[in-house]
Amino acid sequence: MYEYEMKEIETKKTLLISISSLISGFLIAFLHSLIKDTYLTNFVFPCMILLCNYGFLLWKLDYKTRKNGFLLLLPILLILLSNFIVPVDGSNLFLNVLILPFCISIFFFSLINPHYHISRHSFSFLFKLFPSGLFRNFTYLKKLPKKEKKSTKGKGILVGLCLGLPISYVLILLLGQADPYFHSFMLTIQSYFSFFLQFDFLKNYIFVLFIFSFLFFVIFINLVKHEDTTMKENKYRNIKEETILTVLIIINAVFVLFLLSEISKVTTNFLKLPAAYTYARYAREGFFQLLFVTVINFSIISYKLYFTEDSKNKWIQRLLLLLIVFSIALICNSYYRMFLYIGSYGFTVLRLQVILFLFMELILFLLFIRKMYKGLGYKDAVLFISIILTTYIINLYLFSAPFATFLNAFVL
């Protein structure tokens, strides 16, 4: 009896997912026929319909949701609606396509999976939604209930259509040739349906219907399959302390030399190097290389803190802290160069975005210091994602060409 009840629940889920996926496919295909903006029809509207579909399934299947999971819905909607509210450039549209699937997967699992939490394994759960079980999920359709007595009405109508439509087509052709007035009348009727009878339109409509119905079905079946899946425990690499110390000493030594050269360059040239630098040249050169160096430092520090076993060696802690301090100094150096450059040439959207990115990096490096001395457990990932999403949404809504023009009125 227990197995039968479980089977009925799974059947109900499969049936609801099948119907909702098919309706979603029809709706997206209809929007494709009306709207020519590919970003809206291929990404924004499908994501919105996917979220609505998810809400419908939660309601119909009586899921006990985890309320804190709804917090992620706000940034998802802000990113989705950004194109309707403010002008968004192509690079940000591309970033939307990369960021939103990850956010939506976190949102989906956070609500229904009691074992799910945001961590470095969250990214793998995106692939549990898609393309996992790409074709195997259709075996669930076999569990749909089948009636013992099949109605013959539908079959009779289908046979009648197969016979009647070809015969009526031949009759219309013959009558049209016999009577030109009737031929004109049928052409008039055809003109009202010409848009829907175009082969390319039907081909595209069916293609879009199939693709999105297929996609939604796979995603929601995978979601149901993994509604109780436990997350992997974090595994930390055991790297010898001597190796870590050697790497940190070498990297920090490079930054000591760089810091000396920077101080010499912008002060009295006490290193006596033949480099006649102007502030304009100083501001222009090497900015993006420094930005890339901070990203490398961020990767090294995050790997040590989150992917290797915690070390109690005080020298490792000190050298790691020193590397964070050097990274913050590089960010300050990058800010200095950027504002020197802005003072001469003004703000652009890219320069505003770089300033925001540097500020985000600065906050994340400060979190590393807190991690070293207090520790935050898996909640670090929640903080990191919150900071990154907040920064990105500020970039979407505020940092635009009109805002850059507005700032240039005070700078230039």
N, C-alpha and C positions, 0 to 999 in steps of 0.2 A: 504493500500500500504506500509506503514511504517513497519507494523508487518511482511509483506511478505519479505521485504528487510532484516530485521534483521534475519529472519529465514534462508534466503539464505546464509548470512554471517556465521551463526552458522553451517550450513550444509557444507559449504566449509571448515571450520576449522576441523569439525569431519572427513570429507573425507580425508583431508591431513594428519591428525594425524593417522588415521587408516592405510593409505598406508605407511607412513614413519615408523610407529611402526612395521608393518609386514616386511618391507625391513630390518630394524634394527635387528629384530629377526633372519631373514635368515643369515645376515652377522655375527652376534655373534655365531650362531650355526655352521657356516662354520669355524670360527676361533677356536671354541671348537674342531672341528675334526682335526685341524692341529697342535694346540699348547696344550701341556700337563700341562703347568704351570697354576694352578688353580687361583692364585692371578691375573694373567694377564687376563685370559679368563672370570673369574667371576666378576672382579672388574674394572681393569684398562681399558680394551678395551670397556666394556659396558659404563663406564663413558665418555670415549672419544666419542663414538658413540652418547651418549645422548647429549653431548655438540654440536656436529655437527648437530644432528637432531634439536636441539633448534635453532641454527643459520639458518638452512633451513626454519623452520617455521616462524621465524622473518622476513625473506626475502620474503617469499611467501605471508604472511598475512599482509605485510606492517605495521608492528607495529612501533609506534613512541617510540624509545628507549631513556632511560635516560643515557647519555654518561658516567656519573660518575660510573654507575654500572659495566662498563667494567674493572674498576680497580681491581676488585676481580678475574678477569680471570687469571692474572699473577700468584698469589699464587696457584690457583687451578691447573694450568698446571705444575708449579714447583713441586707440590706434586705428581701429576699423573706421571710425567716423571722421578721422582727421582730414581725409580728402574732400569731405563735404563742407568742412568748416573753414579751413585755411588752405592756401595753395601749397602743395607738397611737390618737391622736385623729384626727378627720376631716381636719384640715389636713395632717398628716403623711402620711396615706394618699393624699391628692391629690398631694403632692410626690413620693411613691413612684412614682405613675403617670407623672409628668413626667420623673423622673430615670432610672428603670431602662431605658427603651428606649434612651436615649443611651448608658448604660453597657454594655448588651448589644451594641449595634452596635460599640462600640470593642472589646469582648472578641472578638466574632466575627471582625472584620477583623484584629485584632492577631495572632491565631493563624495565619492562613493566607495573609495578603497580605504578601509580603516588602517591599513598598514603603510599607506603612502605618506611620504614626507619629502620635501624638497632637499635634494642632496646631489652629489656629483653623479649619482646613478639615474637621476630624473631624465637625463637626455636619452638614455636607452629606452625609457618607457614611451617616448615618441614613436619609436620603431615597433613597439608592441601594438600601437594603433594601426600603423601602416608602414611598410607593406606586409607585415606578418600575416600569414594565413590568407594570402591574396586570392587563391582559388580554393583552398581547402575549406574555407568558411562556408562555401555554398553547399557543403554536405549537410549543414543544419537545416536546409530547406526540405530535406527528406523527412524531418520530424514534424512537419506541418500536418495538421489533422486531415484525414481523408474520409469522405462520406461513403458509407456502404452502398447507398443507392445514389447513383449519379443522375442528375437531372438531364433529360434529353432536349430541353428547350433551347439551351445555349448552343448545343451541337446542331440542332435543326436550323436555328437562325444563321449560324456560320455557313452551313451547307447552302442555304438559300442565297446568302450574299455571294458565295463563290459561283453559283449558277446564274443568279439574276444580273449581277453587274456586267459580266462580259456580254450577255445577250442584249442588255439595254444599251451598251456602248455600240454594238453593231447596228441596232435599230436606229439610234440617233444619227449615225453616219449615213445610213441609207435614206432616212427621212430628210436629212439635211440636204442631200444631193437631189432628192425629188422636189423639195420645196425650199427655194432660197430664203423666203421669209422666215420659215422655221429655223433655218441655218443661222440667220442673223439673230434670232431670238436666243438660240443656244449659246452663241458667241457672247451675247450680252450677259447671260447668266454666268458663263465661264469667267468673264472679266471680274466679276465680284469675288471670285474664289481663286483668281490667278496667282495671288501672292502665296496662298497655301498649297497650290498645286505645282509650284515650281520644284523641280527635282533637287536643285542645290539646297533650297530651303529645307525640304523634307530630310535630305541626307544630313545636313548640319543639325537639325532639330533632333533626329534620332540618335546621332552620334553623341551630342551633349547630354541627352536624356540617359543614354546607356552609361556614359563615363561617370556622371555624377551619382546616378543611382547605385552603380557598382561601387564607387568610392565610399559613399555613405554607409552602404550595407557592410562593407569590410570593416570600416572604422568602428561602427557600433557593435558588431558581433565581437570584435576584438576587445572592446571596452567591457562587454559583459563577461567574456572569458577571463579577463584579468581583474575583475572587480574585487577579488580577494588575494591577488598575488602579493606575496611579501617581497620587500625590496632586499637586495643584497647588502650584507654588512660591509662596511668599509674595510678594505684590506690595505695595510700599510707595508711599504717596502722596508726591508731592513738593510740600510746602507751603512757601511762602516763609518765610524766617526772620523777616522783619518781622511777618508775620501771627501767627506763633507767639509772638513776644515781646510783641506788643500784647495778645493774649488772656491770656497768663500775668500780665502786669503788672496788667491790670484785675482779674482774679480774685484775685490776691494782695493787691491794695489793699483789696478788700472784706473779706478775712480779717484784715488789719491793723486796720481799723476795728472789726470785730466783736470782735477780741481786746482792743482798748482798752476797749470798752464792757463786756466781761465782767469785766475786772480792776477797772474802776470800780464796777461793780454789786456785786461781792462784797467790796469793800474799803471805801474812804472816800467813794465817790461823787464822785471828783475832777472828773468831768465836769459836776457840779452839775445833774443831770437830776432832775426831780420824779417819781421812781419809788420808792415805799416798798416794797421787796422783803423778803419773809420767806423763810427757807430752804425752807419747805414749798411756797410758791408757785414758788420757783426750781426746785425739784425736779420739780414737776408740768408746768411750761410748756415747750413747744418741744422736748421730747425727740425725738419722732419726726421733727420737721422737721430736727433736727441729723443724725439717722440718714440721712435722705434726702440731705442735703447731702454726707455722706461718700461715699454711693453715686455721686453726680454727680462728685465729685472723682476717685473710683476710675475711672470711665468715661473722664474726660478724660485722666488720666495713662496708663491702659492704651492708649488710642487713640494717644497721642503715642509711646509706647515700642514698640508692636507693629504699628502700621498706617501709620506715616510713616517716611520715610528718616531714618537716624541723623544727628543734627546734632552737629558738633564745636564749635558756638558755646558758649562758657563761660557766657554770660549765660542762655542757654536752660536749660543744665544747672542753674545755680544757682536760677533761678526755679522749675524743676520740682521741685528738691529742697526749696525753700521751701514749695511747695504740698503736698508729701508731709508735711513737718513740721507744717504747719497742719492737715492731715487727721488726723494722729496726735494733735494737741492737741484737735481736736474729739472724737475717740474718748475721750480722757481726760476731757473735759468731760461727755460723755454718761455715762461710767461714774460720775462724781461725782454727777450728777443722779440717776441710777438708784439708787445706793446710799443717797443721802439719802432717796429715796422708799421704798426697801425697809426702811430703818431704822424708818419709821413704819407702813408697811402690810404688810410681809412679802413673801415670795417667792410668785410664781405661775409657772405653766408658761411663760406668755408672757414674763415678765421674765427667767426663766432662759434662754430661747431668745435673747432680745435680748443678754444678757451674752455668750453663746457666739458670736453673730453678730459682735459688736464685736471679740471676741478674734480671730476668723478674719480680719476686716478688718485688724486691726493687723498680723498676720503677713504678709498679702498686701502691705501698704504697705512693710513692711521688705524684702520680696522685690523691690519696685520699686527700692529704694535699691541693692540688690545688682546688679540688672539694669543700672542706670545706670553703675556703675563696673566691673563685671566681665563682665556678659553671660553668659547661659546658653543661648543658641540656642533651638531648638525644645523643649529639655527643660523650659523654663519651664512649658509646658502640662501636663506630667506632674506637676510640683510643685503647680501650681494645682489640678488635679483631685484629687490626693491629699489636699491640705489641705481642700478643700471636702467631699469624700466622708467623710473622717475626722470633720470637724465635724458633718456631717449624721448619721452613725451614732451619735456620742456623744449628739446630740439625741434620736434615736429611742429609745435604750436607757436613757438616764439621766434625762433631763429630763421627768419625769412628775409628776402630782399627789401621789403618795406621797412622792417625793423633795422636792418643795417643802414639804410638811407637815413632813418630817423637818428641813429647814433652818430652818423657822420656829420650831422648838422652841429653837433657839440664838439667834434674832434678836429675837423678840417677848417 
